[in-house]
Amino acid sequence: MKAARQASDLWWKNAVIYCLDAETFLDSDGDGCGDFAGLTQRVDYLAGMGVTCIWLMPFFPSPDLDDGYDVTDFYGVDPRLGTLGDFVEFVRTARHRGIRVIADLVVNHTSDRHPWFQAARSDRDSPYRDYYVWRDTPPADGDEGVVFPDAEDSLWELDEQTGQYYLHRFYAHQPDLNVAHPAVRDEVAKIIGFWLELGLSGFRVDAVPFFLEIESEVGDVDLDPHDYLRDLRAFLSRRRGDAVLLGEVNLDPAEQRRFFGDEDGDELHMLFNFIGMQAMYLSLARADAGALEEALRALPPVPPDNQWASFVRNHDELTLDKLSDAERAEVFAAFGPDEDMQLFGRGLRRRLPPMLDGDQRRIRMVYSLMFSLPGTPVLFYGEEIGMGENLAVEGRLSVRTPMQWSDERNAGFSDGDASTLPIAVVEDATYGSSAVNVADQRRDPESLLNWMERLIRRRSECPEFGWGEWQLIATAEPALFAHRCDWEGSTVIAVHNLSSRACTTTLEISEPDDCEGLIDLLGDRDEVPLEAGGLQLDLDPYAYRWFRVRRRGQRLLP
Ligand code: GLC
């Protein structure tokens, strides 16, 4: 049974997830806006790269004041992107190419233009009033925990018409839904059920801790948020056994664990590894693996049927909020020294390649590292070709510029007028589409794109990383991050040199009795000897190496 489960039920344990926004991927009709018809044309591109799951950023009707994270209809498709019919054609095409689709589930809040909120604010007696959270006066701590401090100074906004304040964790135009209200919980289940029925394989759950927050007057409601999350997960699994919930839970490690659920892991299947990501940048800035090692050691143990999701970059500011002020200052100094590169005092609005001055060896080392960390790798569109950011674009949108397909007009994204694009393309000579685009990189065997495709293929062939138990391997070189993953009698070892110095090291790896040597999984050498004293390695600056212990009788791909 185990083999069957590994092959499909927990497909996300060894997936390669690719996040994109249909709005900025490909415009099929020249109106300037990307759409589902365009995205469908590019499914083969993603399949060719080895992507196994697409995560769609919000595509629902929206006034687009938070790039679609402000929804006015949870059961529809934004007409700019196409129709429900186009959506289903896309999901069907992806499935045909072996790619599953998940989507953002944004139910912490709605847009203030959502009919529920319009009704709720029209009258205190509206049946929708309790869909949201109201107070006569904002609580004393109402200005704490504001997520977007550039725009808001309180979590509570006065609704003039009805004279009460409503809760909004994010922008004031995003009133929080009240999960303490049974009708809201029913709606959330219905939304999940609806999209599963249309072919989704699960959801990236937006802002989970805020969504679960029960803002009730004392004694009001008897609802344990984790019981609720467990119920939601059970509902999802009843409707579709292999569906996944991938949660945005950027909390301290001790708090994160609860979101996986009890020993059986019966809440969120996967959590983004925000802690590991932040520590990775600190380690990169210091050229010292210590911070990353410490962060991984501090992670809570993951129940067997759960998983971390690893990433280098997501669609938001690259948050460094879990680092100390001094540590964050180090990362800022290394990778985003100008104020304009920083956001909210806690993050960076740059993509990786410009942060690393375009150093290809270092960029590849970082992706090799991310793909080998315990968990499932998640790419943000454009990372595979090394896209940069457009700092001229406001706030977090700097990294959400249109996909760069070619050096043609509008980066080959759209035939429309540049003024009609949702976000302006990157223009500069180093990262603009004349220098960085899919078409050129496809023709160049040494390009980042072709390298990424090989990396993805290798990663997919190494279930040990996704399924196995991981362990750090001590080295005498602070710049080296070395670890191993063991799974069902199979072992992979990865070594990354975070520094610009060449290093020589011996990794202490005891030679298993049935070991016939080490297979070099990324390099061009076939076999590396594993000697009694361990593994001797000469590592170039920013070297990345993956090995598999070749065991007698083992039939994994060499
Ligand atoms: C999440 C999303 C972010 C969005 C916010 C409000 O943090 O990642 O992009 O603005 O939720 O929905």
Residues whose N, C-alpha, C, O or C-beta is under 5 A from the ligand:
A	BS01	GLC	D66 Y69 F170 D206 A207 D316
